């Protein structure tokens, strides 16, 4: 069956799973023999079913020859689309399955293999850091409780480093301030400055324990609950010992979390569409590896991450190449840069096939009509 356009319906997909599939399908367009679009109508040329359908009967009236199945295994049959643990399709597998469904599979190139690997390694950084986090221990004598600043005697409060709000900006700074992001405030600055010893950081009544050597942090709040603290002053920092940290962790039953995730998300939210100080839109940049796609909001940047990982390109050219707003590109770039996921290069290297503007506009109209 060779036609110019094929439709595909996602069966029992959640909203996030639909977004991931749509993003990976968009990346695969240049390597597909036919144009594919997602529809929500009952009738479609093919159907994609979630992994649970591997053990259940197929939907009535749908022949198996028109079904693709999600599969988290390492190998799969012709109609199985391999996915990672976050239910994101692997690019190479999706290309192979869709092309085999309509005709012969084009030969795989080194470029295809390299790009496909990005979807499989998105969680590598988080896994490595989590494995190195501090082991919670126990000490015989309970040290002074450092959970609350109010519990610290006045004579010992000098141990806290108090960081007040920065002085008012000059007229020149006010002129450039809104366009430049500099992490000089709040929790984000404190986290970036702490590099050698465990500390307790407090912003108002919120406390965060850092272990920079182990690359972990401890806090009962979620990243989204910490948003108000990311660029808020004043803050207080108190160095603590490893035994004190272990005791606090033991008492509170807090679990270690990757410090890089805190830095990434704080920078992502605090950037507010401004480019990181010291970076030029003309810089040629490359994403070394993907950030953790499980971070809040990061799943919306699958296509951007894949493009920046597969290409080395001017920062100013990324918005038009990916259709992401420049502010969104800056937020994503800043966050990745501050956790060491960005490298700068001297030359541009493009590996993604660029779609002309007319074709992009046509695809956008089709997607809008189909409302996906």
Order of alpha helices (4+ residues) and beta strands (2+ residues): beta-alpha-beta-beta-beta-beta-alpha-alpha-alpha-beta-alpha-beta-alpha-beta-beta-beta-beta-alpha-beta-alpha-beta-beta-alpha-beta-alpha-alpha-beta-alpha
